Amino acid sequence: MAMPADGSGSAVPLVLYPPGFDLSNFIIFDPTTSQWVSGAGYSVASTSLRADGPGSLDGPVPLNGDSGSGGSDLTTAPETGFYQVVQDGVQILTSSIARLTNGVVSGSVNIGFEAGYADPNNGTNLIGTLSSAVLLVDGVKLAGDGSDLSAPTPWQFTMDTAYLPNGDHSVQVEVFWFDPNSSEDGTETMFPSRISDSVMITVSNAVSYPQWEEDIGEAATNAAYFLQTTCTNADWAIDIYDVNTNFVQRLTGHTDDGTIEAYWNMVDANGIARTNADTDPEFSSVVTVADPITKKTPPKKHPKNNWPDHGVWTVAYLDYFKHFYDAGGDMIGHINDVALTAQKYGGYWLYYPPTGSTNDIGQTYPLRFQNPLHTNEVVTAAQIGLDSALLKSFLSNTNSRNFFYRGHGGPDQVGYISSGDLAKVIKHRYRFVLLQACNTADGSLDHAFGIKGPGQYDLPYYQKSGVRPAAFMGNHGTSQFANGGHTTIGGVDYDGVIPWQVPYLYYNFLFYWDTDLMGWDLFSSMGQAMLDLPTIDGWSSDNQPGQRLKIYGYPFLHIDEYNYRTSWP
């Protein structure tokens, strides 16, 4: 992998760069040492790339041809290559459309697609900066699916149709690109996207799980199985297996209307409690209805029961709005207000380096940001890496159960941290997450924090499943934060002006959420906060502050509710 040393772009596979490309201003990830190294003095060879050492493949090659100990000179002339030409936008492949529309579909189906993005300003194809893709069903992302954009084209989703209720549905693919040069125009278009035309499908599964809960209850005394079947007046059985495929327990019952609702008390067939998450990190199961109809269900994850006495809040922001005019300083002010409020409800974690500090551990308040349009900034990739590592260390701590972030983002990215990286280090479920960044409700970030969207659930659902109520908030689409366009105020040049309503939405929100007199919950607090604000002239109705926010999980969460080890619905 390689990325610009100044932090102006994200890491991409080194092979995307053409033979002979000068890597002087890049840093390169060496898989043999798991370290980022300077690309100065290296170039991309046209044959198999090789690192400086014996037996190490897929690395850079020194420009001088000296490959080091055991290496060989691979700096050969560029070769002719083949290139794929795709249409501008996103297209589901014709072969996939034929499979999807040729009668009723069931089980898992592959949906192939191709994507190309032509920059509207100059027509340049930015296919080399693909970021992520999302499968949409009936206009919202489908649970349990993802596509690997690092694989060769055509890309594809594998859609398990059993996550859907039987009937007719529309299917679309949305693809996002990373375009840092457009990030500072006031609308946070750092991740422009295109969406395919919709394809109508008809789904029918004898057994389905449209309300599947993948987590075992936090207290590890209840695993809930919610399923649907087309069979009525039928007996059913659920056979449960451990991670080593050993039989654990059988649940049985009868359904009159096709609804299956079963609960396992975590005791196996031998009377042994299977409550140790280290020994039993997950369980699989097979449901049988009116034998011989069988269906393997998704796995049940077994989280550790390690909720702290009082959940801590992590607060961070990306320093992306420093080049905009903010008359009252309220962009930083409202983030400070989040921290001061969190102090009353479990405390907060953030790190603001003292003046004169060598700052060799990173910072989270603010996270440093390299704007490619401001070349006078001195922010290095190494500094950005330190900040990201420090934030991940906060978020991965089991005491951190609430997170507020303000900054640039995307469907699978917070600042410079991908949702995949977050999922690797966060091994516990969060209670509350608010990501005030673009597209953060459109990808897999909710799953990284253990709060699975896009659905909303009432209290009885959590009571039955044994899972602690939790809420995730993020933006659907881009979220405007300023009036774009360069302006000079007081002799200082700015990239735009931030209307006071943008930060005041969160002042208002915290005022209501922190008020006990009327029992304000998350949904009503944010709704009233939006109603209190006068509209911003020149902004469309769906771009007014807060209008793009989505809530996944439990929308009626109170500010400190279920934030204690002993608090349950």
C-alpha positions as CSV (number, residue, x, y, z in Angstrom):
1,M,0.0,0.0,0.0
2,A,1.1,3.6,-0.7
3,M,-0.2,7.0,0.3
4,P,1.0,10.6,-0.1
5,A,3.3,11.6,2.7
6,D,1.5,14.9,3.3
7,G,-1.7,13.0,4.2
8,S,-3.6,14.4,1.2
9,G,-4.9,11.0,0.2
10,S,-5.8,7.6,1.6
11,A,-3.7,4.4,1.2
12,V,-4.3,2.5,-2.0
13,P,-2.6,-0.6,-3.5
14,L,0.9,0.2,-4.8
15,V,0.1,-1.6,-8.1
16,L,-2.4,1.2,-9.0
17,Y,0.6,3.4,-9.9
18,P,2.2,3.0,-13.3
19,P,5.7,1.6,-14.0
20,G,8.3,4.3,-13.4
21,F,6.1,6.3,-11.0
22,D,8.2,8.5,-8.6
23,L,7.3,7.7,-5.0
24,S,9.5,10.4,-3.5
25,N,6.5,12.2,-1.9
26,F,4.8,9.0,-0.7
27,I,5.1,6.6,2.2
28,I,4.8,2.9,1.6
29,F,3.6,0.1,3.9
30,D,6.1,-2.8,4.0
31,P,4.2,-6.0,4.8
32,T,7.3,-7.8,5.9
33,T,7.9,-5.3,8.8
34,S,4.3,-3.9,9.2
35,Q,5.9,-0.4,9.1
36,W,5.3,2.6,6.9
37,V,8.6,3.7,5.2
38,S,9.6,6.7,3.1
39,G,9.2,6.2,-0.7
40,A,12.1,8.5,-1.5
41,G,14.5,6.7,-3.9
42,Y,12.0,4.1,-5.0
43,S,10.1,3.6,-8.2
44,V,7.4,1.1,-9.4
45,A,8.8,-1.6,-11.6
46,S,6.9,-3.0,-14.5
47,T,7.4,-6.7,-13.5
48,S,6.6,-8.4,-10.2
49,L,7.4,-5.8,-7.5
50,R,9.9,-6.9,-4.9
51,A,11.0,-5.5,-1.5
52,D,14.6,-4.9,-0.5
53,G,15.3,-8.4,0.8
54,P,15.2,-12.0,-0.2
55,G,11.8,-13.7,-0.6
56,S,9.8,-10.5,0.0
57,L,7.3,-9.8,-2.8
58,D,5.0,-7.0,-3.7
59,G,7.2,-4.1,-2.5
60,P,8.9,-1.1,-4.1
61,V,12.2,-1.3,-6.1
62,P,15.2,1.0,-5.5
63,L,15.7,3.5,-8.4
64,N,19.4,2.7,-8.6
65,G,18.7,-1.0,-9.3
66,D,20.4,-2.2,-6.1
67,S,17.8,-4.5,-4.6
68,G,19.8,-5.1,-1.5
69,S,20.6,-8.4,0.0
70,G,19.4,-11.3,-2.1
71,G,17.3,-9.1,-4.4
72,S,17.6,-8.6,-8.2
73,D,17.4,-5.6,-10.5
74,L,13.7,-5.4,-11.6
75,T,13.8,-1.8,-13.0
76,T,12.8,-2.8,-16.5
77,A,11.1,-0.8,-19.2
78,P,7.3,-0.1,-18.9
79,E,5.1,-2.7,-20.7
80,T,1.9,-2.4,-22.7
81,G,-1.2,-3.1,-20.5
82,F,-4.9,-3.7,-20.9
83,Y,-7.5,-1.3,-19.5
84,Q,-11.2,-1.7,-18.7
85,V,-13.5,1.0,-20.0
86,V,-16.7,1.5,-18.0
87,Q,-19.6,3.9,-18.2
88,D,-19.7,6.9,-16.0
89,G,-21.8,6.0,-12.9
90,V,-22.8,2.6,-11.5
91,Q,-24.3,-0.2,-13.5
92,I,-25.5,-3.6,-12.3
93,L,-24.3,-6.1,-14.8
94,T,-26.8,-7.3,-17.4
95,S,-26.0,-11.0,-16.4
96,S,-27.0,-10.2,-12.8
97,I,-30.1,-8.4,-13.8
98,A,-31.2,-11.5,-15.8
99,R,-30.7,-13.7,-12.8
100,L,-32.5,-11.4,-10.5
101,T,-35.5,-10.8,-12.7
102,N,-36.0,-14.3,-14.1
103,G,-38.6,-15.5,-11.7
104,V,-38.5,-15.7,-7.9
105,V,-35.1,-15.5,-6.1
106,S,-34.2,-17.2,-2.9
107,G,-31.1,-18.0,-0.8
108,S,-27.9,-16.1,-1.6
109,V,-27.4,-14.4,-5.0
110,N,-24.5,-12.6,-6.5
111,I,-25.0,-9.1,-7.8
112,G,-22.1,-8.0,-10.1
113,F,-21.6,-4.3,-10.9
114,E,-19.1,-1.9,-12.4
115,A,-18.5,1.7,-11.6
116,G,-16.7,4.8,-13.0
117,Y,-16.7,8.3,-11.8
118,A,-16.0,11.2,-14.1
119,D,-15.0,14.4,-12.3
120,P,-17.7,16.9,-13.2
121,N,-15.1,19.7,-13.3
122,N,-12.6,18.2,-15.8
123,G,-14.0,14.8,-16.9
124,T,-11.1,12.9,-15.3
125,N,-11.9,9.3,-14.4
126,L,-11.2,8.8,-10.7
127,I,-11.7,5.0,-10.7
128,G,-8.3,4.6,-8.9
129,T,-9.8,6.3,-5.8
130,L,-12.7,4.0,-5.2
131,S,-13.6,4.0,-1.5
132,S,-16.6,1.7,-0.8
133,A,-19.8,0.3,-2.1
134,V,-23.2,-0.3,-0.4
135,L,-26.0,-2.6,-1.5
136,L,-29.4,-0.8,-1.1
137,V,-32.7,-2.7,-0.8
138,D,-35.8,-0.6,-0.8
139,G,-33.6,2.5,-0.5
140,V,-31.7,1.5,2.7
141,K,-28.5,-0.6,3.1
142,L,-28.9,-4.3,3.6
143,A,-27.6,-5.9,6.8
144,G,-24.8,-8.4,6.5
145,D,-23.4,-7.5,3.1
146,G,-20.3,-5.9,1.7
147,S,-18.1,-5.8,-1.4
148,D,-14.3,-6.0,-1.6
149,L,-13.3,-3.2,-4.0
150,S,-9.7,-4.3,-3.9
151,A,-10.6,-7.5,-5.8
152,P,-10.4,-7.6,-9.6
153,T,-13.4,-6.2,-11.5
154,P,-16.3,-6.8,-12.0
155,W,-17.1,-6.4,-8.3
156,Q,-20.0,-8.1,-6.7
157,F,-22.2,-8.4,-3.7
158,T,-23.4,-11.7,-2.3
159,M,-26.9,-10.9,-1.1
160,D,-28.5,-13.3,1.4
161,T,-32.2,-12.8,0.5
162,A,-33.3,-14.4,3.8
163,Y,-32.6,-11.1,5.5
164,L,-35.6,-9.7,3.6
165,P,-39.3,-10.3,4.1
166,N,-40.8,-12.3,1.3
167,G,-42.3,-10.2,-1.5
168,D,-41.2,-7.5,-4.0
169,H,-38.1,-5.3,-3.4
170,S,-36.0,-2.8,-5.3
171,V,-32.2,-3.4,-5.4
172,Q,-29.5,-0.7,-6.1
173,V,-25.8,-0.3,-5.7
174,E,-24.2,2.9,-4.4
175,V,-20.5,3.4,-4.9
176,F,-18.3,6.1,-3.1
177,W,-15.1,7.7,-4.3
178,F,-12.4,9.4,-2.2
179,D,-11.8,12.9,-3.5
180,P,-9.9,15.1,-1.0
181,N,-9.6,18.0,-3.4
182,S,-13.3,18.7,-3.0
183,S,-13.4,18.4,0.8
184,E,-13.3,22.1,1.6
185,D,-16.2,23.6,-0.2
186,G,-18.6,23.8,2.7
187,T,-20.6,20.7,1.8
188,E,-18.2,17.9,2.8
189,T,-18.2,16.2,-0.5
190,M,-15.0,14.3,0.4
191,F,-16.8,11.1,-0.7
192,P,-18.8,11.7,-3.8
193,S,-21.1,8.9,-4.8
194,R,-23.1,7.5,-7.7
195,I,-26.0,5.1,-7.6
196,S,-27.3,2.6,-10.0
197,D,-30.8,2.3,-11.5
198,S,-33.1,0.1,-9.4
199,V,-33.8,-3.5,-10.3
200,M,-37.1,-5.0,-9.0
201,I,-36.9,-8.5,-7.5
202,T,-39.3,-11.0,-6.0
203,V,-38.0,-12.9,-2.9
204,S,-39.4,-16.1,-1.5
205,N,-37.7,-18.2,1.2
206,A,-39.3,-21.0,3.1
207,V,-37.3,-19.7,6.2
208,S,-36.1,-16.1,6.6
209,Y,-34.8,-13.9,9.3
210,P,-35.7,-10.2,8.5
211,Q,-35.3,-9.3,12.2
212,W,-32.2,-11.3,13.0
213,E,-30.3,-10.3,16.1
214,E,-26.7,-11.5,15.7
215,D,-25.6,-10.8,19.3
216,I,-26.3,-13.0,22.3
217,G,-27.7,-11.1,25.3
218,E,-25.0,-9.2,27.2
219,A,-25.7,-11.1,30.4
220,A,-25.1,-14.3,28.5
221,T,-28.2,-15.9,29.8
222,N,-30.4,-15.5,26.7
223,A,-29.9,-16.1,23.0
224,A,-33.0,-15.0,21.0
225,Y,-33.9,-16.6,17.6
226,F,-36.4,-14.6,15.6
227,L,-37.4,-16.3,12.3
228,Q,-40.2,-16.5,9.8
229,T,-41.4,-19.5,7.7
230,T,-43.9,-19.9,5.0
231,C,-45.1,-23.1,6.8
232,T,-48.1,-22.7,9.1
233,N,-49.3,-25.2,11.7
234,A,-45.9,-26.8,11.6
235,D,-43.4,-28.1,14.1
236,W,-39.9,-26.7,14.1
237,A,-36.4,-27.4,15.6
238,I,-33.3,-25.3,15.9
239,D,-30.0,-27.2,16.3
240,I,-27.2,-25.1,17.8
241,Y,-23.5,-25.8,17.3
242,D,-20.3,-24.3,18.8
243,V,-17.4,-22.7,16.9
244,N,-15.9,-26.2,16.5
245,T,-19.1,-27.5,14.9
246,N,-19.9,-29.6,18.0
247,F,-23.7,-30.1,18.7
248,V,-24.7,-28.0,21.7
249,Q,-28.5,-27.9,22.1
250,R,-31.8,-28.3,20.3
251,L,-34.8,-26.0,20.7
252,T,-38.2,-27.1,19.5
253,G,-41.6,-25.7,19.1
254,H,-44.7,-25.2,17.0
255,T,-45.9,-22.3,14.9
256,D,-49.4,-21.6,13.7
257,D,-48.8,-18.5,11.8
258,G,-45.2,-18.9,10.5
259,T,-43.6,-16.9,13.3
260,I,-40.7,-18.6,15.2
261,E,-39.5,-17.0,18.4
262,A,-37.2,-19.1,20.4
263,Y,-34.9,-18.5,23.4
264,W,-31.8,-20.5,24.5
265,N,-30.7,-20.2,28.1
266,M,-27.1,-20.9,27.2
267,V,-27.1,-24.4,28.8
268,D,-26.0,-27.2,26.5
269,A,-27.5,-30.7,26.2
270,N,-25.1,-32.0,28.9
271,G,-26.3,-29.3,31.4
272,I,-23.1,-27.2,31.1
273,A,-23.5,-23.4,30.9
274,R,-21.8,-22.1,27.7
275,T,-21.3,-18.5,29.0
276,N,-17.6,-18.1,28.6
277,A,-17.1,-15.8,25.5
278,D,-13.4,-16.7,25.2
279,T,-14.3,-20.4,24.9
280,D,-17.4,-19.9,22.8
281,P,-17.0,-16.7,20.8
282,E,-20.0,-17.6,18.5
283,F,-22.6,-20.3,17.8
284,S,-24.1,-21.4,14.5
285,S,-27.5,-23.0,14.0
286,V,-29.7,-24.9,11.6
287,V,-33.5,-24.5,11.6
288,T,-35.7,-27.4,10.4
289,V,-39.4,-26.8,9.7
290,A,-41.9,-29.5,8.7
291,D,-39.0,-31.8,7.9
292,P,-37.1,-31.7,5.4
293,I,-37.2,-27.9,5.1
294,T,-33.8,-26.7,6.6
295,K,-32.0,-23.4,6.7
296,K,-28.6,-22.4,8.1
297,T,-28.9,-19.2,10.0
298,P,-26.2,-16.4,10.4
299,P,-23.9,-17.0,13.3
300,K,-24.7,-15.7,16.8
301,K,-21.9,-13.6,18.2
302,H,-21.0,-14.0,21.9
303,P,-19.7,-10.7,23.3
304,K,-18.0,-10.5,26.7
305,N,-20.0,-9.4,29.6
306,N,-17.6,-6.6,30.5
307,W,-19.7,-3.4,30.7
308,P,-18.1,-0.9,33.1
309,D,-19.7,0.5,36.2
310,H,-20.4,3.7,34.3
311,G,-19.7,4.1,30.5
312,V,-17.1,6.7,29.5
313,W,-17.5,9.1,26.5
314,T,-14.8,9.6,23.9
315,V,-14.9,13.0,22.2
316,A,-12.9,13.9,19.2
317,Y,-13.0,16.3,16.2
318,L,-11.1,16.7,13.0
319,D,-9.6,20.1,12.5
320,Y,-11.2,20.7,9.2
321,F,-13.1,23.9,9.8
322,K,-10.2,26.1,10.9
323,H,-10.1,27.7,7.4
324,F,-13.7,28.9,7.6
325,Y,-15.0,32.1,9.3
326,D,-16.8,31.3,12.5
327,A,-17.9,34.5,14.1
328,G,-18.6,33.2,17.6
329,G,-16.1,30.4,17.7
330,D,-19.1,28.1,18.2
331,M,-17.8,25.1,16.1
332,I,-15.3,24.4,18.8
333,G,-17.6,25.7,21.5
334,H,-20.4,23.1,20.8
335,I,-17.8,20.3,20.9
336,N,-16.6,21.5,24.2
337,D,-20.2,21.5,25.3
338,V,-20.4,17.8,24.5
339,A,-17.4,17.1,26.7
340,L,-18.7,19.2,29.6
341,T,-22.0,17.4,29.4
342,A,-20.3,14.0,29.2
343,Q,-18.4,14.9,32.4
344,K,-21.6,14.5,34.3
345,Y,-22.5,11.1,32.9
346,G,-19.5,8.8,33.1
347,G,-16.7,11.3,32.2
348,Y,-14.9,11.8,28.9
349,W,-11.6,11.0,27.2
350,L,-9.8,13.4,24.9
351,Y,-6.3,14.5,24.4
352,Y,-5.3,18.1,23.7
353,P,-1.4,18.4,23.7
354,P,-0.1,21.1,26.0
355,T,1.6,24.1,24.3
356,G,5.2,23.3,23.5
357,S,4.7,19.5,23.9
358,T,6.7,17.3,21.6
359,N,3.4,15.4,21.0
360,D,4.9,12.1,20.2
361,I,1.8,10.2,21.2
362,G,-0.7,11.9,18.9
363,Q,-3.8,14.0,19.7
364,T,-7.6,13.6,19.4
365,Y,-8.8,17.1,20.3
366,P,-8.3,18.0,17.5
367,L,-7.3,15.3,15.1
368,R,-4.8,16.9,12.7
369,F,-6.0,17.4,9.2
370,Q,-4.1,18.0,6.0
371,N,-6.0,20.1,3.5
372,P,-4.4,19.7,0.0
373,L,-5.7,23.2,-0.9
374,H,-3.6,24.8,1.8
375,T,0.0,23.9,1.1
376,N,1.4,26.0,3.9
377,E,0.1,23.5,6.5
378,V,2.7,21.3,8.1
379,V,0.8,18.2,8.9
380,T,2.6,14.9,8.0
381,A,1.3,11.4,7.4
382,A,3.2,10.3,10.5
383,Q,1.4,12.9,12.7
384,I,-2.0,11.8,11.3
385,G,-1.0,8.2,12.0
386,L,-0.2,9.0,15.6
387,D,-3.6,10.8,16.0
388,S,-5.5,7.9,14.5
389,A,-3.7,5.4,16.7
390,L,-4.5,7.3,19.8
391,L,-8.1,7.6,19.0
392,K,-8.3,3.9,18.3
393,S,-6.7,3.2,21.6
394,F,-9.5,5.3,23.3
395,L,-12.3,3.6,21.4
396,S,-11.0,0.1,21.9
397,N,-10.9,0.5,25.7
398,T,-13.9,-1.4,27.1
399,N,-14.8,1.5,29.4
400,S,-15.5,3.7,26.4
401,R,-19.2,3.2,25.5
402,N,-20.2,6.5,24.0
403,F,-18.5,8.4,21.1
404,F,-19.0,11.9,19.6
405,Y,-17.1,12.9,16.5
406,R,-17.2,16.0,14.4
407,G,-15.3,16.1,11.1
408,H,-14.9,14.7,7.6
409,G,-16.1,11.1,7.1
410,G,-17.6,8.7,4.7
411,P,-19.7,5.5,4.7
412,D,-16.7,3.5,5.9
413,Q,-14.4,6.1,7.4
414,V,-14.1,8.5,10.3
415,G,-11.4,11.0,9.7
416,Y,-8.5,8.8,8.5
417,I,-9.7,5.6,10.2
418,S,-11.7,3.0,8.2
419,S,-14.6,1.1,9.7
420,G,-12.6,-2.1,9.0
421,D,-9.8,-0.9,11.3
422,L,-12.3,0.1,13.9
423,A,-14.0,-3.3,13.8
424,K,-10.6,-4.9,14.4
425,V,-9.9,-3.1,17.6
426,I,-13.3,-2.5,19.1
427,K,-14.5,-5.8,20.6
428,H,-17.4,-4.4,22.7
429,R,-20.7,-2.8,22.0
430,Y,-21.3,0.9,22.3
431,R,-24.3,2.5,23.9
432,F,-24.4,5.8,22.0
433,V,-22.5,7.0,18.9
434,L,-23.0,10.3,17.1
435,L,-20.8,10.8,14.0
436,Q,-21.4,14.3,12.6
437,A,-19.8,13.7,9.3
438,C,-21.0,12.9,5.8
439,N,-22.4,9.5,4.8
440,T,-21.6,8.0,8.2
441,A,-25.1,6.4,8.2
442,D,-24.6,4.9,4.7
443,G,-22.0,2.2,5.3
444,S,-20.6,-0.1,7.9
445,L,-19.7,2.3,10.7
446,D,-22.7,1.3,12.8
447,H,-21.6,-2.3,12.7
448,A,-18.0,-1.3,13.8
449,F,-19.5,0.0,17.0
450,G,-21.8,-3.0,17.5
451,I,-25.1,-1.0,16.8
452,K,-26.5,-2.6,13.7
453,G,-28.6,-0.5,11.3
454,P,-30.5,0.5,9.5
455,G,-33.5,-0.5,11.6
456,Q,-35.0,1.1,14.7
457,Y,-36.3,-1.1,17.6
458,D,-38.6,-0.5,20.5
459,L,-38.0,-1.5,24.1
460,P,-39.8,-4.9,24.0
461,Y,-37.3,-6.0,21.3
462,Y,-34.3,-5.4,23.5
463,Q,-36.1,-7.0,26.5
464,K,-36.7,-10.1,24.5
465,S,-33.3,-10.3,23.0
466,G,-31.4,-9.5,26.2
467,V,-29.3,-6.9,24.3
468,R,-28.7,-3.5,25.9
469,P,-30.6,-0.7,24.1
470,A,-28.2,1.5,22.1
471,A,-28.4,4.2,19.4
472,F,-26.2,5.2,16.5
473,M,-26.6,8.6,14.7
474,G,-24.9,9.5,11.5
475,N,-25.7,11.5,8.3
476,H,-27.3,10.0,5.2
477,G,-25.5,11.7,2.3
478,T,-23.5,14.8,2.4
479,S,-23.9,17.3,5.3
480,Q,-23.4,21.0,4.5
481,F,-21.6,23.0,7.2
482,A,-20.8,26.3,5.5
483,N,-21.5,28.8,2.8
484,G,-18.8,27.8,0.3
485,G,-16.8,30.3,-1.6
486,H,-13.6,32.3,-0.7
487,T,-14.2,35.4,1.3
488,T,-12.0,38.0,3.0
489,I,-13.0,39.2,6.5
490,G,-10.8,41.5,8.6
491,G,-8.0,41.1,6.1
492,V,-8.0,37.3,6.5
493,D,-8.9,34.9,3.6
494,Y,-11.4,32.2,4.4
495,D,-12.8,29.2,2.4
496,G,-16.3,30.1,3.4
497,V,-18.6,31.2,6.3
498,I,-20.2,28.9,8.9
499,P,-23.7,30.0,9.7
500,W,-24.3,30.1,13.5
501,Q,-27.2,27.6,13.2
502,V,-24.8,24.7,12.3
503,P,-23.1,24.5,15.8
504,Y,-26.2,25.8,17.6
505,L,-28.1,22.7,16.6
506,Y,-25.9,20.8,19.1
507,Y,-26.1,23.4,21.8
508,N,-29.9,23.1,21.6
509,F,-29.8,19.3,21.4
510,L,-27.7,19.0,24.5
511,F,-29.9,21.4,26.3
512,Y,-32.9,19.3,25.8
513,W,-31.3,15.9,26.2
514,D,-29.7,17.0,29.5
515,T,-33.1,18.3,30.8
516,D,-35.0,15.9,33.1
517,L,-38.1,18.0,33.5
518,M,-39.9,16.7,30.4
519,G,-38.1,13.4,30.1
520,W,-36.5,14.2,26.8
521,D,-35.1,11.3,24.8
522,L,-32.7,11.2,21.9
523,F,-35.4,11.5,19.2
524,S,-37.4,14.2,20.7
525,S,-34.3,16.2,21.8
526,M,-32.8,16.3,18.3
527,G,-36.2,17.0,16.8
528,Q,-36.9,19.9,19.1
529,A,-33.4,21.3,18.5
530,M,-34.1,21.4,14.8
531,L,-37.4,23.1,15.3
532,D,-35.8,25.8,17.4
533,L,-33.5,27.0,14.6
534,P,-34.4,29.5,11.9
535,T,-33.7,28.3,8.4
536,I,-30.4,29.2,6.7
537,D,-31.1,31.3,3.7
538,G,-30.0,29.8,0.4
539,W,-29.9,26.2,1.8
540,S,-32.3,23.6,0.6
541,S,-34.7,22.2,3.2
542,D,-33.0,18.8,3.3
543,N,-29.6,20.5,3.9
544,Q,-30.7,22.5,7.0
545,P,-28.7,21.4,10.1
546,G,-29.8,18.0,11.4
547,Q,-32.1,17.1,8.5
548,R,-29.8,14.4,7.2
549,L,-29.2,12.7,10.6
550,K,-30.5,9.1,10.9
551,I,-30.9,7.1,14.1
552,Y,-30.3,3.3,14.1
553,G,-31.2,1.1,17.1
554,Y,-33.1,2.6,20.0
555,P,-34.3,6.2,19.2
556,F,-35.8,6.8,22.7
557,L,-32.5,6.6,24.6
558,H,-32.1,9.1,27.5
559,I,-28.8,10.8,28.1
560,D,-27.5,8.4,30.8
561,E,-29.9,5.6,30.4
562,Y,-28.4,2.0,30.2
563,N,-25.0,3.5,30.7
564,Y,-24.4,1.5,33.9
565,R,-23.4,-2.1,34.3
566,T,-26.6,-2.8,36.3
567,S,-29.1,-0.9,34.2
568,W,-31.4,-3.0,32.0
569,P,-34.7,-2.5,30.3
